[in-house]
């Protein structure tokens, strides 16, 4: 993940298999942690109970981190999310 350019790649080993794709990471006070994270669960149709919203194509990482897709087309190249 490139927090400065708001882009993400998926790798298997050293090989990039997907991306780069635009992302929205955590805004000030809700920092997205950098580093190497290993996916332990993928879910095509995940649902957020606390927010009562769909989280399609979710990927869950170690330490409670996750990545989700959105059908919204309001992407802007700046942090905006809670940075989970």
Phi and psi in degrees as a GROMACS rama.xvg file:
@    title "Ramachandran Plot"
@    xaxis  label "Phi"
@    yaxis  label "Psi"
@TYPE xy
-107.818  102.029  UNK-2
-68.9043  -31.1632  UNK-3
-68.4738  -46.3162  UNK-4
-92.2411  -3.42996  UNK-5
56.1676  54.134  UNK-6
-132.519  153.482  UNK-7
-137.523  147.459  UNK-8
-126.763  153.963  UNK-9
-112.885  131.694  UNK-10
-123.267  149.502  UNK-11
-118.283  108.949  UNK-12
65.0693  -130.187  UNK-13
-91.9673  -3.7144  UNK-14
-93.0122  124.996  UNK-15
-75.2506  124.383  UNK-16
-111.416  -9.11927  UNK-17
-160.458  135.437  UNK-18
111.121  178.473  UNK-19
-78.0045  150.454  UNK-20
-126.857  149.605  UNK-21
-69.5363  144.298  UNK-22
-135.063  161.479  UNK-23
-121.249  117.116  UNK-24
-102.024  -175.469  UNK-25
-67.1764  137.378  UNK-26
-79.0642  175.143  UNK-27
-52.5641  132.434  UNK-28
90.8425  -12.3027  UNK-29
-134.525  58.0489  UNK-30
-64.1535  135.944  UNK-31
-85.4006  123.297  UNK-32
-72.5165  140.125  UNK-33
-93.2507  176.206  UNK-34
121.606  -175.067  UNK-35
-97.9647  125.372  UNK-36
-124.604  140.992  UNK-37
-104.651  129.07  UNK-38
-71.8638  128.105  UNK-39
-111.744  -11.5603  UNK-40
-155.257  135.904  UNK-41
-120.925  139.679  UNK-42
-140.248  121.638  UNK-43
-72.3705  -32.4917  UNK-44
-127.209  55.9204  UNK-45
-77.5592  147.845  UNK-46
-126.144  133.501  UNK-47
-89.281  112.689  UNK-48
-68.8141  -44.4227  UNK-49
-60.9232  -35.4779  UNK-50
-104.538  -4.73222  UNK-51
50.5903  55.0219  UNK-52
-146.811  149.992  UNK-53
-71.961  143.463  UNK-54
-128.473  73.4096  UNK-55
-64.2043  147.636  UNK-56
54.5882  44.689  UNK-57
-71.825  145.596  UNK-58
-127.264  127.253  UNK-59
-106.545  132.66  UNK-60
-113.754  169.937  UNK-61
-59.733  157.885  UNK-62
65.2662  25.3927  UNK-63
75.6602  12.9736  UNK-64
-82.1892  152.655  UNK-65
-150.333  161.902  UNK-66
-131.691  135.096  UNK-67
-132.295  156.622  UNK-68
-95.4471  168.902  UNK-69
-141.891  146.18  UNK-70
-88.96  -6.12225  UNK-71
-70.9034  146.573  UNK-72
-109.503  26.5502  UNK-73
-94.8744  35.1667  UNK-74
-67.6586  134.586  UNK-75
-132.489  148.506  UNK-76
-80.3499  50.6284  UNK-77
-145.674  153.047  UNK-78
-59.2761  142.065  UNK-79
-152.294  -17.7094  UNK-80
-90.76  -174.999  UNK-81
-82.5527  -8.44786  UNK-82
67.4893  47.762  UNK-83
